[in-house]
């Protein structure tokens, strides 16, 4: 019997572990950032979540951002802008 090679599609990722940001204790007065990844329904999903959250929480501001393409990482400048101008950020894939 001949052996058949089997390849593992998962690959290997070498990355340093990062700590997560502390969870916000309250949302009132915070600046909410929404990052649209430009998939077909991402905009609709993010705006729906925004509206539901806004019914319960008084945000200081809501800022909306769009990536150039869902298949590309967000540009470093865009990420810097989001980090500088928001306290909490949501993103979603709207498939």
N, C-alpha and C positions, 0 to 999 in steps of 0.2 A: 504494500500500500504506500502511495506517495503522500508525503506531508504537504498540506496546503498552508501557506503562510497566512496568518491573520494579523491585521494591523489594528491597533487601538486608535480610534479617531479622536480621543480626548486630548492627546498630546500632554505636554508638561508645561506648567506655568511657574516660572520662578519670580516670586514677588515678595517683597517685605510686608509683613502684616502691619496694618494701620489701625489705630484706635478710632472708634466712631465718635461723632460729635455728641455731646450730652443732649439728652432729650429736653425739649422745651417744657417747662412746668405749666405754662399757660400761653395761649396764642394772642390774647388781647394786646393790642398795640404793636405787635410784631409786624415786620415787613415780610410779606409772603411772595416768594418768587415761583413762577410756573415756567418750566422748561418744556416746550413742545418739541418733540423729536421729528416732526413733519410726517409721521405716518398718517394714513387716511383719517382715523378716528381719534388721534391723540388730542387734537384741539377740542373736540366735543367732550371727551372724557375729562380733560383738565378743567375746562370751564364748568362742567357739571359739579366736579368736586369742589371747585372754588365757590360756587354758589351755595352748596350745602354747608361748607365750612363757614361762609360769611353769615349764614342764618344764625349761627351759634356764637361766633367770635367776631369781635370788632378789630380787624387788622388795621395797623397804622398805614399800610400801603399794600397794594397788590401790583406786582410787576410781571409782565409777560415777555418771554424770550422764545426765540425759535432757532434751532440748529439749522445749518445749511442743508443737511441731508440725514435721513435716519441711518444711513449706512456708514456715516463718518462720525468720529468723535467730535464733541463740541470744541470749537476753536479755543485755544488757551486764553485769548483776550475776552471771549464771551464768558468763560468760566470765572475769570478774575472779576469781571463786571458783576456777575451774579453774586459772587462771594462778598464783594464790597457793599452791595446795595440791598442785601436781603438778610433776614435773620433765620428763616426757614425756607426750604425749597422743595417743591414737588415736581416730579417728572413721571411720565407714564407712556406705555406703549398701547396704542389704541387699535389693535388688530381685531 
